């Protein structure tokens, strides 16, 4: 019986987590219906996603480069995109950053807008949705619009991140100090195999100066790498087995998307000890 409270707590946590997942799925489905309706010129489908008081706004700049906020009547927008068009209006969404608290949700989406096959512009949408008795409804959309650095295809995060990590290891193997430490965020943390080895980026760069003055700082060969990426595409974490001068190690790290590039927030290097040899190692450590 003494385990019952823990079991109930565990079940409650699982139930809460599933509820959050279900709500996120429902919120994203509303946004997808909105854009599917726009592609199909289906004003009825679009209206079904909107709250009666929904608003549409754009943050932009005037001819003098001064910030301005442009408001458009949602009814006018729905009427315009609901009319048949010789060229399909296609807003492609690349990521969803969903936040929910009770009956309010905010969703940040990166997008690229196409008219037919021609790219028009890109930016982000900041959606606000409210959960009504009829389900989630869009209450406001505010966007940005620009023509530079637009995404034109779904990012392959696995390939992109793996190449980034390989380049980071290669920077150490070629003693490229700027590339190695440039891949780490300013507040990045590197955890070495010794208990005393906890460096912030700047401190590690200072302490490892002699190593990077050589032709090779160190040369770790990675294999068996696993990568996971958050749904919003902003964070990733990975683990890998490494062949090193110390023997087999495991490295694991956390990445954050900074602008168009990734930065290492934390990397943890640990020596791998076979289970059958752990007692020998314990004697040495003691």
N, C-alpha and C positions, 0 to 999 in steps of 0.2 A: 504493500500500500504506500510505502514511503516514496515510491517512484511515480505515483499518480500525478502529483502537482506538476512535475517536470514534463510528464507526457501530455498533460492538458495544455501546458504552456507551449510545448513544441507544436502541438496540433493547431493552437491559436495562431502561432507565428506562420505556419504553413498556409492556413486559411487566409490570413491577412495578405500574405505574399501573392497567393493566387488571385485574390480579389483585386489587388493592385495591377497585376498582369492583365486580368480581364478588362479592367477599366481603361488601361492604356490601349489595348487592342480596339476597344469600342471608340475611343477618341480618334485614333489613327484611321479607322474605317470611315468616320464622318468626313475627315479631310480628303481621303481618297475618293469618296463619293462626290465631293465638291468638284474635284478636278476631272474626274471621269465624266461628270455632267457637262463640264465646260468643253471637253474634247468632243462630246457627242452633240453639242448645242442643245442640251436638254435642260431647259430652264426649270422644269418641274422638279427634276432630281436635285438641282442646285438649291432651289428654295427649301426643299425638305431638310437641308443641312443647316439652315439659318434660323436664328432667333428673330422674331419680328423687329427688334430694335438693333439688329446687326449693323455695324459700321465698317467702312472701308477707307483706309488711309495710306498715304505714301509719304515717306520721308525722302526729301530730295534737295537739290540745290538750284538756286535761280541762276540767271546768266552771269551774275556778278560773283557767284560762288558762295552766296549766303544760304544757310540752311533754311528750309521751308517745309511746312506740313501741308499736304494736299489732301482734301477730303472729297470723296465721291459717293454719291447716293448708291446704296447697295441695290436698290430697285433698278436704277439706270444700268448698273453693271450687269445684273442678271438678264435684263432685256437685251443688252448688246451682245453678250456671249451666247444667248439663246437663239439668236438668228442664224439661219443657215449661212455658211461661209465657204467660198471656194477653197480656202486654205484652212486646215485644222489648227485650232489654237491648242497648243500642247505645252503645259507647264510640267516639267519633269522634276520630281522631288528626289533628292539624293540622301536625305537623312531626316530623322525625327527625334528631337529632344523633348520628351514629354514630362511635364511636371503636373502633379495633381494634389489638391488639398480639398477635401470634402466635395463640393459641387463646382469647384473652379479648376480649370486646366489651362495651362499655357503650353504652346508647342512651337518650337523654333525649327524651321525647315529651310534647308538650302535648296535653291531651285534654279533652273535655267528655262527660259521661256522661248518657245519656238512658234513661228507662224509658218505653217507648212513645214518645209525642210530647212528653213532659214532661221538661224538663231537671232533673236531680237535683243534679249538682255538677260541678266541674271541678278541674284541677290539672295536675300533671306525673307521669309514670311514669319511674322510673329503672330500666331493665332491665339485668341482667347476663346474658350468654350465654357459653357455652363450646362450642368446636368439638370434638365427639366423633367417634368413628369413624362415627357415624350422621349426622353433620352438626351444625349449630348447634342448641343446646338452651338453653332459658331456665333459669338457675340461681337467679335471684332477681328479684323485682319489689318495689320500694319506691315508694309514691306519696304525694302530698299531696292534700288534699281541701278545697275551699272553694266558696262559692256566689257570690262577687263577682268582677267583671271577667272573666266567662267568655266565651270565644270561641264564637260561635253559627253562624259560617259561615267557610268557607275565606278567609283574607285575600287580597285582591287587591294583592299587593305592588307590582306595576308602577304601578297607579293611585295607591296610597297614597304611594309614594316620589316619583312625579312631582309630586303635589300639594304634598308637603313641600318639594321643591326650588323649585317655583314660588313658594311662600310665602316662602322664604328670599331669592330674588331680589327679590321684591316688597318685602320689609322694607328692603332697601338703597335701592330706588327711592322709598320713602316715609320714609326716614331713621328707621326704627323700630329703634333700637339694641338694645333688649332682645330683640326677636324675632330679629334677625339673629344676634347673638352667642349668644343662648339656644339656637339651633339647632345650635351647635357644641359639641362636648365640651370639658371643661376643658383637656384635653391635645391639643385639635385643632390642626392645622397648616394654615395658609393660605400657599400659594406663589404669589407674584405674578410679573409678567413680568420684573422686574428681578432680577439675581442676588442682590442684597442682601435681597430681600423674602421672608423666611421668618419668619412670625409664629406664635407660640402664641396662643391665643385672647385671653388677658388683655392681652398686649402689643399685639396688633392693635387691640383695643378702645381702648387708650390712644392709640396712634399715629393712629387714624382718628377721634378725637373731633371734630375740626373739621369733617370731612366729614359726620358724623352730626348736627352742630348746624345744618346747612342743611336745606332742605325735601327735597332729594334728595341722598343720598350718592353714588350712581351708579345708572345704569339700564341693566342688561344684558338684552337680549331673547334668550331661549334658543330653539333649534330643533334639529332632527335629534338628539334625545336617545336614547341607548341605555342600558338599565338591565339589570343582571344581579343575581341574588340567590342566596346560598348555599343549599344544600339544607336546612340547619337553620333558615333564615329569620332568622338573627342578623346577617348581614353583607350589604351590597350595594355595588356600585360602578357608576359611571355616567360617561359622557362626553357632551358636548353642544357644539354650535357656538353661539357667542354674537355678536350684533350689539352692538358697544360703541363708545364715543367714540374708541377706538384703532383701530377697524376690526374685521375678523373675528378672533375669538379662539376657542380651544377650552378648555373647562373640563372637568376630570375629578376625580372625588372618590370617597371611601370612606365608607360609612355603617355605623354599628353600632346594633343595636336596644338601647335602654336602657329597661327596663320596657315600657311600652306605646308608647313613641315612639322615633323615630330621632334619632341625633346624628351630625353630620359629624365624622369623625376626620381627614380630610385633603381639601383642595381645591387643585388645581393649575391656575392660569390661564396659558395660553400664547398668544402672538400668532401668528396663522397667516400664513405667508409663501408666496405662490405660487412654485412651482419656478422659473419663468422670471425671477423677481425676486430670487432668493436671493443671487446674486453682488453685486447692488447693496447689499443689506442687509449682506452680509459686509464690504463696504468700509466701510460706516458704523460697524459694530461694531468693526472693527479700528482 
